[in-house]
Amino acid sequence: FPSHDRQGEYQQPQIINEKAIHIRFNLGYSIAPDDGQSGKNLIHQARQAARNQQQHPQHIMLRYDQRFIASRKLQYEISNALYSAIQQNQLSLAYQAKLSLNDCKVSSAEVLLRWHHPELGNISPAIFIPIAERDGQIQEIGWWVIRQTLKQLNTWAQSGLTVPQLAINVSAIQFQELEFADNLIKLVAEYECEPQQKHLS
């Protein structure tokens, strides 16, 4: 196995027939008898470690850890629960306002997505957003956030409260939708919002 301090060598392209080839690979390993006894089980554990190496890019190889199983099980539960999070009203939005020191009025705000699962508790967006992007729930969640934000802007406007600009975080995957701009324009018109009020990032 290559040593950790030689990791940089494998990040450099390999020159083959005068062409630069970038090589990427994952290495996982397990040790008997600490991690297991049978060869079949040790190989399976090494594969688990190799898959989890992607989450630890600073290491060129990773030893099997029993926590990998718990982590993968939790990711599966989160992914499965995301499919019904909207229908079961588990998602909510919080608005982080920015005040102008000159007049103490709201100058802008940022939309923050929150998820409270009845069994898993509060789950950080830093955890569930990458899973949603990987497993395909991000589009439905993204459009839900946009709709709820526009609806809130409309409600504020009707009550006399104006937010000059509201920032919404949108996944790069959703930006790639061919009809993203057209659908967004339709929603802005539906909720009678001013286009300049929204800042997508």
C-alpha beads as a LAMMPS data file, in Angstrom:
LAMMPS data file: protein, C-alpha beads

201 atoms
200 bonds

1 atom types
1 bond types

-500.0 500.0 xlo xhi
-500.0 500.0 ylo yhi
-500.0 500.0 zlo zhi

Masses

1 110.0

Atoms # bond

1 1 1 0.000 0.000 0.000
2 1 1 1.246 3.548 -0.696
3 1 1 2.057 5.609 2.354
4 1 1 -0.011 8.648 3.378
5 1 1 2.887 11.019 2.809
6 1 1 3.035 9.961 -0.851
7 1 1 -0.565 10.990 -1.508
8 1 1 0.526 14.005 -3.562
9 1 1 2.226 11.742 -6.097
10 1 1 -1.084 10.192 -7.057
11 1 1 -2.769 13.576 -7.485
12 1 1 -0.378 14.375 -10.328
13 1 1 -1.326 13.220 -13.848
14 1 1 0.449 10.179 -15.223
15 1 1 2.010 10.718 -18.654
16 1 1 1.157 7.807 -20.968
17 1 1 1.912 8.076 -24.693
18 1 1 2.453 11.808 -24.213
19 1 1 -1.061 12.209 -22.747
20 1 1 -1.820 13.284 -19.201
21 1 1 -4.016 10.705 -17.453
22 1 1 -5.583 11.573 -14.095
23 1 1 -6.002 8.496 -11.920
24 1 1 -8.445 8.331 -9.017
25 1 1 -8.894 5.349 -6.733
26 1 1 -10.004 4.421 -3.232
27 1 1 -8.198 2.017 -0.927
28 1 1 -9.768 0.312 2.049
29 1 1 -8.419 -2.349 4.357
30 1 1 -9.266 -4.372 7.449
31 1 1 -7.009 -6.274 9.830
32 1 1 -7.449 -9.743 11.309
33 1 1 -8.207 -10.680 13.993
34 1 1 -9.203 -7.206 15.268
35 1 1 -11.755 -6.499 12.502
36 1 1 -12.819 -10.047 11.745
37 1 1 -11.817 -13.674 11.315
38 1 1 -13.019 -14.909 7.929
39 1 1 -11.476 -13.814 4.654
40 1 1 -14.897 -13.115 3.151
41 1 1 -15.824 -10.807 6.014
42 1 1 -12.484 -8.967 5.891
43 1 1 -12.840 -8.332 2.151
44 1 1 -16.373 -7.025 2.665
45 1 1 -15.129 -4.687 5.397
46 1 1 -12.282 -3.458 3.179
47 1 1 -14.828 -2.580 0.482
48 1 1 -16.886 -0.657 3.039
49 1 1 -13.788 1.303 4.020
50 1 1 -12.975 2.056 0.371
51 1 1 -16.470 3.478 -0.184
52 1 1 -16.172 5.674 2.887
53 1 1 -12.749 6.928 1.787
54 1 1 -14.575 9.422 -0.449
55 1 1 -15.739 11.169 2.726
56 1 1 -12.148 11.389 3.944
57 1 1 -10.220 12.672 0.893
58 1 1 -7.222 13.617 3.050
59 1 1 -6.431 9.900 3.405
60 1 1 -5.293 7.828 0.450
61 1 1 -6.467 4.682 2.243
62 1 1 -8.796 4.053 5.119
63 1 1 -9.152 1.236 7.619
64 1 1 -12.551 -0.320 8.237
65 1 1 -14.488 1.142 11.147
66 1 1 -17.702 -0.289 12.629
67 1 1 -19.129 3.244 12.566
68 1 1 -19.246 3.046 8.747
69 1 1 -22.227 0.717 9.014
70 1 1 -24.100 3.052 11.362
71 1 1 -23.314 6.011 9.107
72 1 1 -24.584 4.277 5.969
73 1 1 -27.713 3.122 7.788
74 1 1 -28.428 6.680 8.946
75 1 1 -27.921 8.016 5.417
76 1 1 -30.380 5.443 4.101
77 1 1 -32.957 6.421 6.737
78 1 1 -32.520 10.124 5.941
79 1 1 -32.799 9.526 2.194
80 1 1 -35.938 7.437 2.624
81 1 1 -37.529 9.981 4.978
82 1 1 -36.836 12.879 2.603
83 1 1 -39.343 11.504 0.087
84 1 1 -42.219 12.269 2.465
85 1 1 -40.780 15.207 4.437
86 1 1 -42.792 17.802 2.481
87 1 1 -46.097 15.900 2.557
88 1 1 -45.772 15.353 6.309
89 1 1 -45.018 19.045 6.972
90 1 1 -41.626 18.320 8.498
91 1 1 -39.804 21.078 6.602
92 1 1 -39.906 24.708 7.642
93 1 1 -38.214 27.971 6.748
94 1 1 -36.470 30.475 8.982
95 1 1 -35.587 33.979 7.865
96 1 1 -32.319 35.503 8.998
97 1 1 -32.671 39.252 8.679
98 1 1 -29.973 41.869 8.167
99 1 1 -30.600 45.318 9.644
100 1 1 -29.298 48.614 8.351
101 1 1 -27.502 50.517 11.124
102 1 1 -28.557 53.814 9.576
103 1 1 -32.304 53.427 10.107
104 1 1 -32.590 50.034 11.919
105 1 1 -34.750 48.683 9.095
106 1 1 -34.482 45.295 7.440
107 1 1 -32.209 45.658 4.408
108 1 1 -32.225 41.997 3.360
109 1 1 -32.758 38.484 4.649
110 1 1 -31.672 34.935 3.936
111 1 1 -33.924 31.897 3.789
112 1 1 -32.770 28.994 5.985
113 1 1 -34.226 25.517 5.482
114 1 1 -34.964 23.474 8.589
115 1 1 -36.034 19.825 8.950
116 1 1 -37.408 18.243 12.094
117 1 1 -38.046 14.523 11.827
118 1 1 -40.303 12.973 14.502
119 1 1 -37.801 10.174 15.189
120 1 1 -34.439 11.474 13.955
121 1 1 -34.933 14.937 15.434
122 1 1 -33.474 18.106 13.917
123 1 1 -31.321 17.251 10.897
124 1 1 -28.815 19.790 9.618
125 1 1 -29.031 20.906 5.961
126 1 1 -25.302 20.172 5.783
127 1 1 -26.265 16.517 6.214
128 1 1 -29.520 16.099 4.286
129 1 1 -28.924 18.434 1.316
130 1 1 -25.978 16.396 -0.092
131 1 1 -28.062 13.238 0.345
132 1 1 -31.019 14.850 -1.451
133 1 1 -28.710 15.942 -4.289
134 1 1 -27.279 12.435 -4.555
135 1 1 -30.573 10.525 -4.367
136 1 1 -32.851 12.820 -6.385
137 1 1 -35.122 14.581 -3.863
138 1 1 -33.445 17.993 -4.245
139 1 1 -35.673 19.285 -7.062
140 1 1 -38.907 18.796 -5.117
141 1 1 -37.369 20.287 -1.987
142 1 1 -35.899 23.216 -3.923
143 1 1 -39.182 24.160 -5.547
144 1 1 -40.960 23.837 -2.207
145 1 1 -38.504 26.323 -0.695
146 1 1 -38.993 28.760 -3.577
147 1 1 -42.789 28.519 -3.435
148 1 1 -42.933 28.994 0.327
149 1 1 -40.543 31.949 0.131
150 1 1 -42.551 33.712 -2.581
151 1 1 -45.747 33.037 -0.634
152 1 1 -44.175 34.598 2.468
153 1 1 -43.008 37.647 0.496
154 1 1 -46.559 38.127 -0.759
155 1 1 -47.949 37.812 2.781
156 1 1 -45.470 40.372 4.098
157 1 1 -46.282 42.787 1.275
158 1 1 -50.016 42.569 2.014
159 1 1 -49.356 43.389 5.666
160 1 1 -47.212 46.400 4.750
161 1 1 -43.831 44.819 5.470
162 1 1 -41.245 45.176 2.716
163 1 1 -38.078 43.117 2.470
164 1 1 -35.858 44.748 -0.177
165 1 1 -34.002 41.535 -0.962
166 1 1 -34.379 37.914 0.095
167 1 1 -31.603 35.383 -0.601
168 1 1 -32.530 31.797 -1.501
169 1 1 -29.945 29.036 -1.765
170 1 1 -30.590 26.883 -4.828
171 1 1 -28.779 23.650 -5.594
172 1 1 -26.554 23.649 -8.677
173 1 1 -28.447 20.539 -9.767
174 1 1 -31.706 22.492 -9.849
175 1 1 -30.068 25.308 -11.826
176 1 1 -29.374 22.718 -14.526
177 1 1 -33.090 22.133 -15.151
178 1 1 -33.903 23.268 -18.688
179 1 1 -37.110 25.027 -17.641
180 1 1 -35.822 26.418 -14.355
181 1 1 -35.936 30.087 -15.433
182 1 1 -39.381 29.774 -17.065
183 1 1 -40.874 28.029 -14.033
184 1 1 -39.372 30.621 -11.699
185 1 1 -40.827 33.483 -13.737
186 1 1 -44.272 31.851 -13.600
187 1 1 -44.083 31.508 -9.819
188 1 1 -42.968 35.113 -9.369
189 1 1 -45.982 36.243 -11.384
190 1 1 -48.307 33.845 -9.527
191 1 1 -47.354 35.244 -6.125
192 1 1 -47.154 38.839 -7.409
193 1 1 -43.601 39.374 -6.186
194 1 1 -41.029 41.829 -7.464
195 1 1 -38.188 40.015 -9.289
196 1 1 -35.536 42.285 -7.746
197 1 1 -36.533 41.091 -4.282
198 1 1 -35.001 37.670 -4.790
199 1 1 -31.362 36.729 -4.902
200 1 1 -30.612 33.140 -5.891
201 1 1 -27.270 31.617 -4.964

Bonds

1 1 1 2
2 1 2 3
3 1 3 4
4 1 4 5
5 1 5 6
6 1 6 7
7 1 7 8
8 1 8 9
9 1 9 10
10 1 10 11
11 1 11 12
12 1 12 13
13 1 13 14
14 1 14 15
15 1 15 16
16 1 16 17
17 1 17 18
18 1 18 19
19 1 19 20
20 1 20 21
21 1 21 22
22 1 22 23
23 1 23 24
24 1 24 25
25 1 25 26
26 1 26 27
27 1 27 28
28 1 28 29
29 1 29 30
30 1 30 31
31 1 31 32
32 1 32 33
33 1 33 34
34 1 34 35
35 1 35 36
36 1 36 37
37 1 37 38
38 1 38 39
39 1 39 40
40 1 40 41
41 1 41 42
42 1 42 43
43 1 43 44
44 1 44 45
45 1 45 46
46 1 46 47
47 1 47 48
48 1 48 49
49 1 49 50
50 1 50 51
51 1 51 52
52 1 52 53
53 1 53 54
54 1 54 55
55 1 55 56
56 1 56 57
57 1 57 58
58 1 58 59
59 1 59 60
60 1 60 61
61 1 61 62
62 1 62 63
63 1 63 64
64 1 64 65
65 1 65 66
66 1 66 67
67 1 67 68
68 1 68 69
69 1 69 70
70 1 70 71
71 1 71 72
72 1 72 73
73 1 73 74
74 1 74 75
75 1 75 76
76 1 76 77
77 1 77 78
78 1 78 79
79 1 79 80
80 1 80 81
81 1 81 82
82 1 82 83
83 1 83 84
84 1 84 85
85 1 85 86
86 1 86 87
87 1 87 88
88 1 88 89
89 1 89 90
90 1 90 91
91 1 91 92
92 1 92 93
93 1 93 94
94 1 94 95
95 1 95 96
96 1 96 97
97 1 97 98
98 1 98 99
99 1 99 100
100 1 100 101
101 1 101 102
102 1 102 103
103 1 103 104
104 1 104 105
105 1 105 106
106 1 106 107
107 1 107 108
108 1 108 109
109 1 109 110
110 1 110 111
111 1 111 112
112 1 112 113
113 1 113 114
114 1 114 115
115 1 115 116
116 1 116 117
117 1 117 118
118 1 118 119
119 1 119 120
120 1 120 121
121 1 121 122
122 1 122 123
123 1 123 124
124 1 124 125
125 1 125 126
126 1 126 127
127 1 127 128
128 1 128 129
129 1 129 130
130 1 130 131
131 1 131 132
132 1 132 133
133 1 133 134
134 1 134 135
135 1 135 136
136 1 136 137
137 1 137 138
138 1 138 139
139 1 139 140
140 1 140 141
141 1 141 142
142 1 142 143
143 1 143 144
144 1 144 145
145 1 145 146
146 1 146 147
147 1 147 148
148 1 148 149
149 1 149 150
150 1 150 151
151 1 151 152
152 1 152 153
153 1 153 154
154 1 154 155
155 1 155 156
156 1 156 157
157 1 157 158
158 1 158 159
159 1 159 160
160 1 160 161
161 1 161 162
162 1 162 163
163 1 163 164
164 1 164 165
165 1 165 166
166 1 166 167
167 1 167 168
168 1 168 169
169 1 169 170
170 1 170 171
171 1 171 172
172 1 172 173
173 1 173 174
174 1 174 175
175 1 175 176
176 1 176 177
177 1 177 178
178 1 178 179
179 1 179 180
180 1 180 181
181 1 181 182
182 1 182 183
183 1 183 184
184 1 184 185
185 1 185 186
186 1 186 187
187 1 187 188
188 1 188 189
189 1 189 190
190 1 190 191
191 1 191 192
192 1 192 193
193 1 193 194
194 1 194 195
195 1 195 196
196 1 196 197
197 1 197 198
198 1 198 199
199 1 199 200
200 1 200 201
